[in-house]
Amino acid sequence: MTPEYVLALGREAVMLTLMVSGPMLLFGLIIGLTISILQAVTQIHEMTLTFIPKIVAVAVALVIFLPWMITIIVDFTRSLFISIPTLAS
């Protein structure tokens, strides 16, 4: 196992993490910005108004993107298991 292989594998793992968490973070960001603008316009500063919609948005994003996320993670894991015999040489 060369240092280049380890760095490439680490880079791929970080990119996978960003890809898998991206949709949920994006949904939370969009809802958070929308609620912030709504609060600034209406001058309603209720703390629960920001958290509940974000939690719901992240849960909806998780339900929508879960099959895709599972496919991506399983493909990555499968490629890791396939590459195990080549690591010894």
N, C-alpha and C positions, 0 to 999 in steps of 0.2 A: 504494500500500500504506500504509494508515493504521497508526498505533501501536496502535490497538485491535485491528486484525486480527492484527498481529504478536503481541500479548499473548495473544489468543484461540488462535492457532495454537500458541504455546509452551505454553500451559496444556493444550491438547488433546494435545500430544506428551508432556508429563510424565504426564498421566493415562493415556495409552496405555502408557507405560513401566511405570507402577505396576501396571496391569491385567495386562500380559504377564508381569511378574516375580513378581506376587503369589502364584500357586499354588505355584511352586517355593520361594519364601521361606517360605510357610506350611507346606509339607511339612517343610522343614528345621527350622523352629521347633518343630513338634509332635514330631518325632523327637528333636531336641536336648533338649527338656524331659523327654521320656519317659526318655531315657538318663540324664539328670542325676538324675532321681528314683530310677531304678534304682541308680545309683552311690551315691547318698546312703543308700539303704536297705541295700545290700549291702556298702558300704564298699570297693568295688572301684574303684580310681582308675587305670585303664589309659587312656592318651591315645588309642590307636587305636580304642578302643571308642566314642569320641564321633565320630570323623571318618568312619569307614567307613559306618555306617548313614545318616549325613547325606548322604553322596555318593550312596549307593544311592537314598535317598528323593528327592533332587533329580532324579536320572536317571529314576526312575519317574514323577515328576510331569511331567518334560519329555516323556516318551513319551506320557503320557495327554493332556496339554493342548497338544501341538504342533499338531495340526490347527486347534484353536480359535485359538491364538496366530497362526498363519500367516494365517488368515482375517481376524483383526482388523488385522494389519499391512498386508495387501494392500488391505483396504478403506480404511484411512487413506492409503496411498500413492496409491490410485486417486483419492480425493477431492482430494489435493494436485495431481495431474496435471490433473484436471478444472478446478481453480480457477486454473490458470496463465494462461489468457486473460483472466481478470478482474483480474489483478494489475496490468496495464499502465494501466488506467484509474483 
